[in-house]
Amino acid sequence: MAYEVQKSEEQWRAELTPEEYRVLRQAGTEAPFTGEYNDTRTTGVYHCRACGAELFRSETKFESHCGWPSFYDPADSDAVELLPDTSLPGRPRTEVRCARCGSHLGHVFEGEGYPTPTDQRYCINSVSVRLVPAE
């Protein structure tokens, strides 16, 4: 897919920290319960760390106790791209990417029984987003 923000791998490596590059550009995962936004309750907007696109709002963040920040809905349905992920044998998942630059954000799961309006859990790596607190 052609993304609005396109850069060479060399440009991404120069702009991102090694951990950001591993997660955002190589579909890595940060260790559970280590991300800076796992437990935050700060009101604000979560933007893609790679391109700055608005992705999630704090109003949709909830406590899932899974080890990563969880949201039940993106800020805009066009903000994220959902792709099949078969990287774990026997455990198909749905990958969540930034629709503006194609960076890996995490995965979305459905039907887990969380009391949210969408019954979805967008399980997002803290290193993939940057929280801009409300003023």
N, C-alpha and C positions, 0 to 999 in steps of 0.2 A: 504494500500500500504506500502511496505517496503521502507524506506528512507535510504539513505547513512548515514546520521547522525541520530542516535537514542539514546535517553536519557530517563531516567525515569522522571516522573513528579516532583519528589523531586529534581533531578538534574537541570531541567529547572527552577524551583522556586528559587534554590540557585544561578543560574547564571544570571537571569533576574530581573529587578526591578518589583514591583507589577504591574505597568501599562504595561510594556513590556509583562509580563506573561499574563495579561488579554487579550491583543490584539493578540499577537502572538500565544498563546497556547489555548486560549478560544474563539477565533474568535470575539473579541470585536472590538469596533470602537472608535477612539479618537474623541473628539468634533471637529466639523468643525472650520476652521480658527484658530486653536490653535497649530498645528504641526509645528515643527521647519523648515521643508522643504517646507511648503506651498508656500511661496513667494520667496524662494531662486533662484538665477540665477547662482550660482556657477557651474563652469565646473568641471565635475568629474564623478565618478561611484558610483552608489547606490548598497550597499551590504545588504544581509539579516542580521538583527541585531542579530538573534539567532545563525546562523552558519557561516556567512561571505561569502556566495555564491554571486557572481556577478549577479545582477538582472536587473538593468536598467542603462542607460547612460543619462547624462544631455542633450545630443543632441536630445533625444526623449521626453524631458519634455516640456509641454506647459501649457499656462494659460487657464484653463477651468473655473475658478471662482466658483468652486464647494465647496471649503473649504478644499480640500486635494490635495497633489501633484498628478499631472496627467501626464501620459506618453502614447504615442501612440504605443509603441512596447517594449517588453522586450529585453535585451541585446542579448539573445540567445533564440530561441524558446523552448529549453529544460530547460531553467532556471526556468520556472514557470509551475505549474500544475493548470488546470482549472477544477472546479467541480461545478455541479448544486447546487444552494442554494435556498431552499424553506422556509427559516426561517421567511420570511415576507409573511403572507397570501395574496394571490392574486397578489403578486409582485415577480415573480421568477427572480433570479439574477444568475450571474456566479461568484463564489468565486475564488480568485487568491491565491495560496499557493506557498511557496518556494518548488521547486522540490527536493531539497537536504535534507531538514529537515521536511517538511510538515507544517511549520509555516504559519499562516494566515497573508496575506499582505493587502488584500482589495478586490475589485471587479472590473470586467471589463464590460464595457457597449459598445454597438455597435449601429451605425445608429443614432447618436445624431446630426450629421451635422457639427461637428468640422472640420475645414479645415486641416486635417492631412492625411498623406499618407495611413493610415490603416482604418480610420473612426472608430477607437476604442479609448476608454478612460480607461486606467488602473488607477483606483482611489485607491491610495495607502496610508495607514496610515504612517505618518512620523515616528512614534515610531517603525514601523516594519523594517525600513531600516536605514542604516548609510551611509552618503555621504563621500566618500574619494576624496577630491579635487585633480584635476590634478596639476602636478608640473609645 
